[in-house]
Amino acid sequence: MARGGQGLARVAVVVRAGAAPLWWCGVFAAGVGVLVPGLTGRRIGVLVGAVLFLVAAAVVAYGSRKRYSALAAAAARAGKHDVLQDRAVTVRNWRRGHRWWLLLAFVAALVSSFAVPAAGGMLLGGLGTGLRLKAAWLGRRERAGDALLWVRVDWLGAHGGRPAGKAVKVYRSTGIAAGDAAPGGARRRTDVLV
């Protein structure tokens, strides 16, 4: 790393990194859970799961928005010595840091199917959907402000996944074309010239 520079990870990428694993763990756990009649029966389990899905998606999507907004409003311009972390590295760090939590959540969702079929899996799916919605909201903010938001890697915590945690003092910003991720944290699409 260059003198005086910091390693920076995209805020939206960190938020979005957990969406796919949670969604797919939830889908698989809910699918297996539907096969088990459970104590409540499948119909009640799916209805409870649908409510949990909606509540979890809303809580995650709208949670901490004031903190994100405050950090975004006070974002400082990234310096020329700051090192922008690749999207793939940020996603890999998040998934490595949370792999045991994901496994534990998946197992808990499967076990809960013996009581309330599919509900645990649908809850996980709701968490993943909420993260995707929050990343999309961040992407809209980035487009509106014409600036991408970054956070210091060493402020993300031990598991690499707290972009609005207490350790985060300020975000950094760059132009909209910086890095290899589009606004919202998705892969940047490059047009191929023919």
Accessible surface in RSA format (square Angstrom, percent):
REM  Atomic radii and reference values for relative SASA: ProtOr
REM  Chains: A
REM  Algorithm: Lee & Richards
REM  Probe-radius: 1.40
REM  Slices: 20
REM RES _ NUM      All-atoms   Total-Side   Main-Chain    Non-polar    All polar
REM                ABS   REL    ABS   REL    ABS   REL    ABS   REL    ABS   REL
RES MET A   1   156.93  81.3  73.18  48.4  83.75 199.4  69.71  59.3  87.22 115.6
RES ALA A   2    49.67  45.7  30.62  47.2  19.05  43.3  41.45  58.4   8.22  21.8
RES ARG A   3   196.73  82.6 176.84  90.1  19.88  47.3  85.63 117.0 111.10  67.3
RES GLY A   4    74.93  92.4   0.00   N/A  74.93  92.4  40.55 111.3  34.38  77.0
RES GLY A   5     9.66  11.9   0.00   N/A   9.66  11.9   0.17   0.5   9.49  21.3
RES GLN A   6    50.01  28.0  50.01  36.6   0.00   0.0   2.04   4.3  47.97  36.4
RES GLY A   7    15.69  19.3   0.00   N/A  15.69  19.3   9.86  27.1   5.83  13.1
RES LEU A   8     0.00   0.0   0.00   0.0   0.00   0.0   0.00   0.0   0.00   0.0
RES ALA A   9     0.00   0.0   0.00   0.0   0.00   0.0   0.00   0.0   0.00   0.0
RES ARG A  10     5.21   2.2   4.88   2.5   0.32   0.8   4.82   6.6   0.39   0.2
RES VAL A  11     0.43   0.3   0.43   0.4   0.00   0.0   0.43   0.4   0.00   0.0
RES ALA A  12     0.19   0.2   0.09   0.1   0.10   0.2   0.09   0.1   0.10   0.3
RES VAL A  13     1.17   0.8   0.90   0.8   0.28   0.7   1.03   0.9   0.14   0.4
RES VAL A  14     2.12   1.4   0.57   0.5   1.55   3.7   0.57   0.5   1.55   4.2
RES VAL A  15     7.66   5.0   2.34   2.1   5.32  12.8   6.59   5.7   1.07   2.9
RES ARG A  16    51.44  21.6  48.57  24.8   2.88   6.9   4.65   6.4  46.80  28.4
RES ALA A  17     1.55   1.4   0.00   0.0   1.55   3.5   1.55   2.2   0.00   0.0
RES GLY A  18     0.12   0.1   0.00   N/A   0.12   0.1   0.00   0.0   0.12   0.3
RES ALA A  19     1.92   1.8   1.44   2.2   0.48   1.1   1.71   2.4   0.21   0.5
RES ALA A  20    30.11  27.7  28.51  44.0   1.59   3.6  30.06  42.3   0.05   0.1
RES PRO A  21    23.56  17.2  13.90  12.7   9.65  35.1  23.37  19.3   0.18   1.1
RES LEU A  22    19.81  11.0  19.81  14.2   0.00   0.0  19.81  13.9   0.00   0.0
RES TRP A  23    95.92  38.5  95.92  46.4   0.00   0.0  85.76  45.7  10.16  16.5
RES TRP A  24   160.99  64.6 157.74  76.3   3.25   7.6 136.97  73.0  24.02  39.0
RES CYS A  25    31.58  23.9  27.89  31.1   3.69   8.7   3.78   9.6  27.81  30.0
RES GLY A  26     0.87   1.1   0.00   N/A   0.87   1.1   0.74   2.0   0.13   0.3
RES VAL A  27    62.40  41.1  54.75  49.6   7.64  18.4  58.90  51.2   3.50   9.5
RES PHE A  28   122.61  61.3 118.61  73.5   4.00  10.4 122.24  74.1   0.37   1.1
RES ALA A  29     0.31   0.3   0.02   0.0   0.29   0.7   0.02   0.0   0.29   0.8
RES ALA A  30    15.13  13.9  15.03  23.2   0.10   0.2  15.13  21.3   0.00   0.0
RES GLY A  31    41.05  50.6   0.00   N/A  41.05  50.6  34.68  95.2   6.37  14.3
RES VAL A  32    52.34  34.4  51.39  46.5   0.95   2.3  51.93  45.1   0.41   1.1
RES GLY A  33     0.00   0.0   0.00   N/A   0.00   0.0   0.00   0.0   0.00   0.0
RES VAL A  34    59.43  39.1  58.85  53.3   0.58   1.4  58.90  51.2   0.53   1.4
RES LEU A  35   133.10  74.1 114.56  82.0  18.54  46.6 116.61  81.9  16.49  44.4
RES VAL A  36    31.66  20.8  30.60  27.7   1.06   2.5  31.66  27.5   0.00   0.0
RES PRO A  37    80.91  59.0  80.83  73.7   0.09   0.3  80.91  66.8   0.00   0.0
RES GLY A  38    23.81  29.4   0.00   N/A  23.81  29.4   5.37  14.7  18.44  41.3
RES LEU A  39   157.89  87.9 122.89  87.9  35.00  88.0 126.16  88.6  31.73  85.4
RES THR A  40    53.83  38.3  34.81  35.3  19.02  45.3  42.69  57.3  11.14  16.8
RES GLY A  41    26.93  33.2   0.00   N/A  26.93  33.2  26.02  71.4   0.90   2.0
RES ARG A  42   108.75  45.7 103.25  52.6   5.50  13.1  34.96  47.8  73.80  44.7
RES ARG A  43   185.68  78.0 174.42  88.9  11.26  26.8  73.28 100.1 112.40  68.1
RES ILE A  44    88.40  50.3  87.99  65.6   0.41   1.0  88.22  63.5   0.19   0.5
RES GLY A  45     0.00   0.0   0.00   N/A   0.00   0.0   0.00   0.0   0.00   0.0
RES VAL A  46    58.62  38.6  58.62  53.1   0.00   0.0  58.62  50.9   0.00   0.0
RES LEU A  47    96.45  53.7  95.38  68.2   1.07   2.7  95.66  67.2   0.79   2.1
RES VAL A  48    61.05  40.2  58.40  52.9   2.65   6.4  60.80  52.8   0.24   0.7
RES GLY A  49     0.00   0.0   0.00   N/A   0.00   0.0   0.00   0.0   0.00   0.0
RES ALA A  50    36.96  34.0  35.36  54.6   1.61   3.7  36.96  52.1   0.00   0.0
RES VAL A  51    92.04  60.6  91.04  82.4   1.00   2.4  91.95  79.9   0.10   0.3
RES LEU A  52    62.21  34.6  61.82  44.2   0.39   1.0  61.82  43.4   0.39   1.0
RES PHE A  53    49.61  24.8  49.61  30.7   0.00   0.0  49.61  30.1   0.00   0.0
RES LEU A  54   120.39  67.0 115.65  82.7   4.73  11.9 116.17  81.6   4.22  11.4
RES VAL A  55    82.91  54.6  79.24  71.7   3.67   8.8  82.91  72.0   0.00   0.0
RES ALA A  56     7.24   6.7   1.58   2.4   5.66  12.9   7.04   9.9   0.19   0.5
RES ALA A  57     8.50   7.8   8.50  13.1   0.00   0.0   8.50  12.0   0.00   0.0
RES ALA A  58    48.83  44.9  43.33  66.9   5.50  12.5  47.47  66.8   1.36   3.6
RES VAL A  59    97.53  64.2  89.71  81.2   7.81  18.8  96.29  83.7   1.23   3.3
RES VAL A  60    30.38  20.0  24.95  22.6   5.43  13.1  30.38  26.4   0.00   0.0
RES ALA A  61     1.45   1.3   1.45   2.2   0.00   0.0   1.45   2.0   0.00   0.0
RES TYR A  62   143.57  67.0 130.77  74.4  12.80  33.3  83.23  62.5  60.34  74.4
RES GLY A  63    27.76  34.2   0.00   N/A  27.76  34.2  27.31  74.9   0.46   1.0
RES SER A  64    68.08  57.5  44.62  59.5  23.46  54.1  17.43  37.1  50.65  71.0
RES ARG A  65    52.78  22.2  50.95  26.0   1.83   4.4  24.60  33.6  28.18  17.1
RES LYS A  66   186.23  90.9 177.17 108.7   9.06  21.6 124.09 111.7  62.14  66.2
RES ARG A  67    87.14  36.6  80.81  41.2   6.32  15.1  44.05  60.2  43.09  26.1
RES TYR A  68    12.94   6.0  12.62   7.2   0.32   0.8   0.90   0.7  12.04  14.8
RES SER A  69    32.71  27.6  31.35  41.8   1.36   3.1  23.07  49.1   9.64  13.5
RES ALA A  70    61.50  56.5  47.65  73.5  13.85  31.5  56.14  79.1   5.36  14.2
RES LEU A  71     8.10   4.5   7.39   5.3   0.70   1.8   8.05   5.7   0.05   0.1
RES ALA A  72    14.71  13.5   3.32   5.1  11.40  25.9   3.35   4.7  11.36  30.1
RES ALA A  73    86.80  79.8  46.65  72.0  40.15  91.3  56.09  79.0  30.71  81.4
RES ALA A  74    66.74  61.4  45.51  70.2  21.23  48.3  56.63  79.7  10.11  26.8
RES ALA A  75    30.16  27.7   5.07   7.8  25.09  57.1   5.07   7.1  25.09  66.5
RES ALA A  76    45.55  41.9  38.13  58.8   7.42  16.9  45.55  64.1   0.00   0.0
RES ARG A  77   156.79  65.8 134.17  68.4  22.61  53.8  65.62  89.7  91.17  55.3
RES ALA A  78    22.76  20.9   5.53   8.5  17.22  39.2   5.53   7.8  17.22  45.6
RES GLY A  79    41.85  51.6   0.00   N/A  41.85  51.6  33.18  91.0   8.67  19.4
RES LYS A  80   190.72  93.0 146.20  89.7  44.53 106.0 100.55  90.5  90.17  96.1
RES HIS A  81    65.12  35.6  61.36  42.6   3.76   9.6  52.01  53.6  13.11  15.3
RES ASP A  82    20.34  14.2   4.66   4.6  15.68  37.1   0.68   1.6  19.66  19.6
RES VAL A  83    68.56  45.1  65.17  59.0   3.39   8.2  68.30  59.3   0.26   0.7
RES LEU A  84    58.62  32.6  39.21  28.1  19.40  48.8  39.21  27.5  19.40  52.2
RES GLN A  85    35.59  19.9  25.68  18.8   9.91  23.6  14.23  30.3  21.36  16.2
RES ASP A  86    80.92  56.7  77.39  77.0   3.53   8.4   7.47  17.6  73.45  73.3
RES ARG A  87    37.10  15.6  34.63  17.7   2.47   5.9   7.33  10.0  29.77  18.0
RES ALA A  88    62.96  57.9  55.68  85.9   7.29  16.6  59.85  84.3   3.11   8.2
RES VAL A  89    43.61  28.7  43.61  39.5   0.00   0.0  43.61  37.9   0.00   0.0
RES THR A  90     3.53   2.5   2.60   2.6   0.93   2.2   2.35   3.2   1.18   1.8
RES VAL A  91    17.20  11.3  17.20  15.6   0.00   0.0  17.20  14.9   0.00   0.0
RES ARG A  92   105.53  44.3 100.97  51.5   4.56  10.9  39.60  54.1  65.93  40.0
RES ASN A  93    56.31  38.8  50.03  48.3   6.28  15.1  18.17  43.7  38.13  36.9
RES TRP A  94    21.69   8.7  21.69  10.5   0.00   0.0  14.43   7.7   7.26  11.8
RES ARG A  95    92.02  38.6  89.93  45.8   2.09   5.0  33.10  45.2  58.92  35.7
RES ARG A  96   143.25  60.1 136.42  69.5   6.83  16.3  44.14  60.3  99.11  60.1
RES GLY A  97    21.06  26.0   0.00   N/A  21.06  26.0  13.95  38.3   7.11  15.9
RES HIS A  98    33.23  18.2  33.23  23.1   0.00   0.0  16.44  16.9  16.79  19.5
RES ARG A  99   123.92  52.0 118.30  60.3   5.62  13.4  50.31  68.8  73.62  44.6
RES TRP A 100   169.19  67.9 164.29  79.5   4.90  11.5 151.31  80.7  17.88  29.0
RES TRP A 101   151.50  60.8 147.92  71.6   3.59   8.4 137.56  73.3  13.94  22.6
RES LEU A 102    24.63  13.7  23.54  16.8   1.08   2.7  24.13  16.9   0.49   1.3
RES LEU A 103    90.26  50.3  86.11  61.6   4.15  10.4  89.71  63.0   0.55   1.5
RES LEU A 104   107.56  59.9 104.88  75.0   2.68   6.7 107.23  75.3   0.34   0.9
RES ALA A 105    30.76  28.3  21.42  33.1   9.34  21.2  28.59  40.3   2.17   5.8
RES PHE A 106    37.51  18.8  37.51  23.2   0.00   0.0  37.51  22.7   0.00   0.0
RES VAL A 107    68.68  45.2  68.68  62.2   0.00   0.0  68.68  59.7   0.00   0.0
RES ALA A 108    56.77  52.2  46.16  71.2  10.61  24.1  53.53  75.4   3.25   8.6
RES ALA A 109     4.71   4.3   1.41   2.2   3.30   7.5   4.22   5.9   0.50   1.3
RES LEU A 110    46.47  25.9  43.91  31.4   2.55   6.4  43.95  30.9   2.52   6.8
RES VAL A 111    93.53  61.5  90.38  81.8   3.15   7.6  90.54  78.7   3.00   8.1
RES SER A 112    42.01  35.5  33.56  44.8   8.45  19.5  41.83  89.1   0.18   0.2
RES SER A 113     1.38   1.2   1.38   1.8   0.00   0.0   1.15   2.5   0.23   0.3
RES PHE A 114   131.15  65.6 124.21  76.9   6.94  18.0 125.19  75.9   5.96  17.1
RES ALA A 115    39.38  36.2  38.97  60.1   0.40   0.9  39.08  55.0   0.29   0.8
RES VAL A 116    38.47  25.3  38.47  34.8   0.00   0.0  38.47  33.4   0.00   0.0
RES PRO A 117     0.00   0.0   0.00   0.0   0.00   0.0   0.00   0.0   0.00   0.0
RES ALA A 118     1.06   1.0   1.05   1.6   0.02   0.0   1.06   1.5   0.00   0.0
RES ALA A 119     5.55   5.1   5.55   8.6   0.00   0.0   5.55   7.8   0.00   0.0
RES GLY A 120    11.61  14.3   0.00   N/A  11.61  14.3  10.23  28.1   1.37   3.1
RES GLY A 121     0.81   1.0   0.00   N/A   0.81   1.0   0.00   0.0   0.81   1.8
RES MET A 122    46.17  23.9  42.31  28.0   3.86   9.2  42.96  36.5   3.22   4.3
RES LEU A 123    65.16  36.3  65.16  46.6   0.00   0.0  65.16  45.8   0.00   0.0
RES LEU A 124    10.14   5.6  10.14   7.3   0.00   0.0  10.14   7.1   0.00   0.0
RES GLY A 125     3.01   3.7   0.00   N/A   3.01   3.7   3.01   8.3   0.00   0.0
RES GLY A 126     0.00   0.0   0.00   N/A   0.00   0.0   0.00   0.0   0.00   0.0
RES LEU A 127    53.54  29.8  53.54  38.3   0.00   0.0  53.54  37.6   0.00   0.0
RES GLY A 128     1.20   1.5   0.00   N/A   1.20   1.5   0.64   1.8   0.56   1.3
RES THR A 129    35.07  24.9  31.15  31.6   3.92   9.3  31.68  42.5   3.39   5.1
RES GLY A 130     0.00   0.0   0.00   N/A   0.00   0.0   0.00   0.0   0.00   0.0
RES LEU A 131    32.76  18.2  32.76  23.4   0.00   0.0  32.76  23.0   0.00   0.0
RES ARG A 132   102.34  43.0 102.24  52.1   0.09   0.2  37.38  51.1  64.96  39.4
RES LEU A 133    86.81  48.3  85.26  61.0   1.54   3.9  85.31  59.9   1.50   4.0
RES LYS A 134    16.00   7.8  16.00   9.8   0.00   0.0   1.23   1.1  14.77  15.7
RES ALA A 135     0.00   0.0   0.00   0.0   0.00   0.0   0.00   0.0   0.00   0.0
RES ALA A 136    41.71  38.4  32.47  50.1   9.25  21.0  40.07  56.4   1.64   4.3
RES TRP A 137    31.46  12.6  31.46  15.2   0.00   0.0  14.56   7.8  16.90  27.4
RES LEU A 138     0.91   0.5   0.91   0.6   0.00   0.0   0.91   0.6   0.00   0.0
RES GLY A 139     0.54   0.7   0.00   N/A   0.54   0.7   0.54   1.5   0.00   0.0
RES ARG A 140   135.37  56.8 129.48  66.0   5.90  14.0  66.64  91.1  68.73  41.7
RES ARG A 141    84.28  35.4  72.50  37.0  11.77  28.0  20.13  27.5  64.14  38.9
RES GLU A 142     2.43   1.4   0.58   0.4   1.85   4.4   1.85   3.6   0.58   0.5
RES ARG A 143   139.40  58.5 120.24  61.3  19.16  45.6  58.84  80.4  80.55  48.8
RES ALA A 144    93.78  86.2  49.90  77.0  43.88  99.8  63.48  89.4  30.30  80.3
RES GLY A 145    53.64  66.1   0.00   N/A  53.64  66.1  34.12  93.6  19.52  43.7
RES ASP A 146    97.27  68.1  87.50  87.1   9.77  23.1  27.20  64.0  70.07  69.9
RES ALA A 147    21.52  19.8  19.90  30.7   1.62   3.7  19.90  28.0   1.62   4.3
RES LEU A 148     0.00   0.0   0.00   0.0   0.00   0.0   0.00   0.0   0.00   0.0
RES LEU A 149    11.09   6.2  11.09   7.9   0.00   0.0  11.09   7.8   0.00   0.0
RES TRP A 150     1.20   0.5   1.20   0.6   0.00   0.0   1.20   0.6   0.00   0.0
RES VAL A 151     0.12   0.1   0.00   0.0   0.12   0.3   0.12   0.1   0.00   0.0
RES ARG A 152    47.06  19.8  46.80  23.9   0.26   0.6   0.88   1.2  46.18  28.0
RES VAL A 153    49.43  32.5  44.65  40.4   4.78  11.5  44.65  38.8   4.78  13.0
RES ASP A 154    94.89  66.5  59.80  59.5  35.08  83.0  48.62 114.4  46.27  46.1
RES TRP A 155    40.15  16.1  38.20  18.5   1.95   4.6  25.38  13.5  14.76  24.0
RES LEU A 156     7.12   4.0   6.75   4.8   0.37   0.9   6.75   4.7   0.37   1.0
RES GLY A 157    44.00  54.3   0.00   N/A  44.00  54.3  30.42  83.5  13.59  30.4
RES ALA A 158   108.19  99.5  55.40  85.5  52.79 120.1  68.70  96.7  39.50 104.6
RES HIS A 159    89.35  48.8  86.32  60.0   3.02   7.7  62.89  64.8  26.46  30.8
RES GLY A 160    13.46  16.6   0.00   N/A  13.46  16.6  11.14  30.6   2.32   5.2
RES GLY A 161    19.18  23.7   0.00   N/A  19.18  23.7   0.08   0.2  19.10  42.8
RES ARG A 162   149.04  62.6 144.99  73.9   4.05   9.6  54.40  74.3  94.65  57.4
RES PRO A 163     8.36   6.1   8.36   7.6   0.00   0.0   8.36   6.9   0.00   0.0
RES ALA A 164    17.99  16.5   5.63   8.7  12.36  28.1   6.82   9.6  11.17  29.6
RES GLY A 165     6.17   7.6   0.00   N/A   6.17   7.6   5.22  14.3   0.95   2.1
RES LYS A 166   196.33  95.8 174.02 106.8  22.30  53.1 120.52 108.5  75.80  80.7
RES ALA A 167    48.61  44.7  40.55  62.6   8.06  18.3  45.72  64.4   2.89   7.7
RES VAL A 168     2.35   1.5   0.00   0.0   2.35   5.7   0.00   0.0   2.35   6.4
RES LYS A 169   141.25  68.9 116.01  71.2  25.24  60.1  94.31  84.9  46.94  50.0
RES VAL A 170    40.35  26.6  39.28  35.6   1.07   2.6  39.39  34.2   0.96   2.6
RES TYR A 171     0.03   0.0   0.03   0.0   0.00   0.0   0.03   0.0   0.00   0.0
RES ARG A 172    47.09  19.8  47.09  24.0   0.00   0.0   3.11   4.3  43.98  26.7
RES SER A 173    12.19  10.3  11.88  15.9   0.31   0.7   3.58   7.6   8.60  12.1
RES THR A 174    14.71  10.5  12.63  12.8   2.08   5.0  14.71  19.8   0.00   0.0
RES GLY A 175    29.21  36.0   0.00   N/A  29.21  36.0  24.75  67.9   4.47  10.0
RES ILE A 176    54.97  31.3  51.85  38.6   3.12   7.5  51.85  37.3   3.12   8.5
RES ALA A 177    81.88  75.3  64.17  99.0  17.71  40.3  65.41  92.1  16.47  43.6
RES ALA A 178    25.69  23.6  13.70  21.1  11.99  27.3  23.89  33.6   1.80   4.8
RES GLY A 179    35.39  43.6   0.00   N/A  35.39  43.6  16.10  44.2  19.30  43.2
RES ASP A 180    66.04  46.3  55.79  55.5  10.25  24.2  36.79  86.6  29.26  29.2
RES ALA A 181     1.40   1.3   1.01   1.6   0.40   0.9   1.01   1.4   0.40   1.0
RES ALA A 182    21.57  19.8  21.57  33.3   0.00   0.0  21.57  30.4   0.00   0.0
RES PRO A 183    18.51  13.5  13.41  12.2   5.10  18.5  13.41  11.1   5.10  31.7
RES GLY A 184     5.00   6.2   0.00   N/A   5.00   6.2   4.93  13.5   0.07   0.2
RES GLY A 185     0.00   0.0   0.00   N/A   0.00   0.0   0.00   0.0   0.00   0.0
RES ALA A 186    32.06  29.5  31.88  49.2   0.18   0.4  32.06  45.1   0.00   0.0
RES ARG A 187   180.85  75.9 171.95  87.7   8.90  21.2  57.84  79.0 123.01  74.6
RES ARG A 188    73.13  30.7  55.10  28.1  18.03  42.9  34.76  47.5  38.37  23.3
RES ARG A 189   224.22  94.1 196.75 100.3  27.46  65.4  73.28 100.2 150.93  91.5
RES THR A 190   110.95  78.9  89.24  90.5  21.71  51.8  64.77  87.0  46.18  69.8
RES ASP A 191   135.44  94.9 108.11 107.6  27.32  64.6  32.46  76.4 102.98 102.7
RES VAL A 192   127.42  83.8 102.00  92.3  25.42  61.2 105.86  92.0  21.56  58.5
RES LEU A 193   169.93  94.6 143.35 102.6  26.58  66.8 144.82 101.7  25.11  67.6
RES VAL A 194   189.08 124.4 115.80 104.8  73.28 176.6 143.22 124.4  45.86 124.4
END  Absolute sums over single chains surface
CHAIN  1 A    10614.0       8831.2       1782.8       7175.9       3438.1
END  Absolute sums over all chains
TOTAL         10614.0       8831.2       1782.8       7175.9       3438.1
